[in-house]
Amino acid sequence: MKMGLTQAVGGDAGIDYRLMREMTLSAWRNGKVSVSELCDAQPELRRNAEFCGRPLESPCPVCETDGLVEVTYVFGPRLPGHGRCVTSDKEMTRLNARKQPSVGYVVEVCTDCGWNHLTKSRSVGGCGVEAVEGVEGVGG
């Protein structure tokens, strides 16, 4: 099952980037930003979106296809420098149980046109194993 940061980490703490997303899309609609600037997902991000992304119900805001997914990355101590792309509930539960605090980032990516935008960030882990009680998985 593909993992989403929002479902895995309880609470509402974190940063939401929806306003920045809307400003970016507004600039594109007003001709201030080109499609090539919006749809610039790097090859690794596109691969992770295709194979690890959690499908979203809404269409891509640029090309209007159903290829919109969320990809979650976690950065922190003893993780790869490029971060860890979270691919399962089990992996997110393990990361959330770590004593070292990390930061998770959710990126919205279109697998069709390459649109991508950071949508959320929040703390992951830092509390020990007790922090994972009641963690819900992906799906609903």
C-alpha positions, -999 to 999 in steps of 0.1 A, spaced: 0 0 0 13 34 -9 20 58 19 9 94 25 24 115 52 -9 131 63 -25 97 71 6 84 89 14 112 113 -14 122 137 -23 158 144 -24 189 123 11 203 131 31 212 101 33 236 73 7 237 45 18 252 12 -16 255 -5 -15 293 -7 19 292 -24 5 266 -48 -25 288 -56 -2 318 -61 20 298 -85 -10 286 -105 -25 321 -106 8 334 -120 7 307 -147 -30 315 -156 -20 352 -158 9 345 -182 36 353 -157 49 318 -155 54 294 -184 42 258 -185 79 247 -188 86 264 -154 56 246 -138 61 212 -153 97 207 -144 97 176 -123 131 159 -123 134 123 -137 138 108 -102 107 126 -88 87 115 -118 98 78 -113 90 80 -76 56 95 -85 48 68 -110 59 39 -87 54 52 -52 29 80 -54 -5 79 -38 -32 88 -63 -52 120 -56 -89 124 -65 -84 158 -81 -71 162 -117 -38 179 -124 -43 217 -122 -22 222 -154 -30 194 -179 -63 183 -162 -55 146 -164 -59 120 -137 -22 115 -132 -19 136 -100 -2 118 -71 14 127 -37 50 115 -30 64 117 5 100 122 13 116 121 48 150 138 56 169 134 88 198 119 107 210 85 93 189 88 62 203 92 27 213 128 17 186 128 -10 160 117 16 139 86 18 110 82 -5 84 66 17 67 36 0 46 18 26 28 22 59 54 0 75 82 22 64 64 54 77 56 37 110 93 28 114 104 64 106 78 78 129 91 56 157 127 68 155 140 88 184 158 112 160 135 139 147 132 141 109 111 162 85 86 148 60 77 166 28 47 158 6 51 168 -31 22 168 -55 33 155 -89 16 149 -122 29 118 -139 16 131 -172 29 166 -176 55 169 -148 37 195 -127 51 194 -91 47 215 -60 54 211 -23 21 208 -5 30 200 32 58 194 56 58 182 92 79 165 118 84 128 118 97 108 147 116 123 176 94 107 203 104 71 204 82 40 198 53 54 218 46 79 191 33 53 167 3 42 188 -29 50 169 -11 57 137 -34 51 108 -23 39 74 -31 49 39 -64 43 23 -91 65 37 
